[in-house]
Amino acid sequence: MKLTDLYNRVLHFGRLNDPRKDKQKIKSFPDSGILFGRADVEVKKIMVGIDIEVAELLLADRIRQKEGLDLVIAHHPEGKAFADLHEAMRLQVDLLIRAGISRNAASRLMEERIIEVGRRTLAANHTRPVDAAKLLNIPFMNMHTPADNHVHRYLENLFAQKAASLRRVEDIVKLLNTIPEYKLAAKFNTGPRVLLGSPKRPVGKIMLEMTGGTEGPKEVYDKLYKSGIRTLVSMHLSEEHFKKVKDADLNVVIAGHISSDNLGMNLLLDNIEKSAKENFTVIDCSGFYRVKRK
């Protein structure tokens, strides 16, 4: 498979699993892209990691010398994809509207948060890993929101199927622990857990926080409670967000950041391989573990 074909499939399946209603308007994902490499590079053997920095690229170069390697894929954005991370957050407006918040309120809160995240990422040394890939001449890409969209869709469907059994907050943790990526995380003491609220509390209406760049606005939690949301299922929660959620009296289940990223990357790779009717040779690194589904 050529690199450009691979990335077009990333875009296709990212759009297909996107939670936004109007998928025709989704032309690209600003936090994902081919960061370095010729479009016509033939890709058969890949190294995949959650975070790819200079150290992982040096490791990839060593592996390439010993046994060959065609491409390095990161989940988290680098280079121009990291510089545009805040733009990917606009997806969250639709999620907030679906949760019962008015379009005006959702748009206003998200715009403030998008500007804040944009300020934070502005000072970063965005191109460092990309520059290393160029010096080593290693094709390098990342797929962030397209993979996160897969997590969102997968868990949304699973929770809908198991709705009758999700009565208490602890039931969500039990269900997550049946998924291989979360089960593996539990072995490293990073598995799903109840972060806020008693495990015995009723679940109520659930909102998933699994896609959309990074955490949304801190000021939204009391509005979510008023709209009927009682439990958040999130990848992660910063200390600032934790305090605001606690004040809003919401239950929070942390599924796990890296384990959720693993789930999304695996689901996306499965779709790419099935659509192309060919399998990659995958080298796991940097917190990624390949799990194939039938």
Buried (B, 14 or more C-beta within 10 A) or exposed (E): BEBBBBBEBBBBBBBBBBBBEEEEEBEBBBBBBBBBBEEEBEBEBBBBBBBBBBEBBEBBBEBBEEEEBBBBBBBBBBBBBBBBBBBBBBBBBBBBBEBBBEEEBBBBBBBEBBEEBBEEBEEEEBBEBBBBBBEBEBBBBBBBBBBBBBBBBBBBEBBEEBEEEBEBBBBBBBBBBEBBBBBBBBEEEBBBBBBBBEBEBEBBEBBBBBBBBBBBBBEBBBBBBEBEBBBBBBBBBEEEBBEBBBEBEBBBBBBBBBBBBBBBBBBBBBBBBEEEEEEBEBBEBBBBBBBEEE
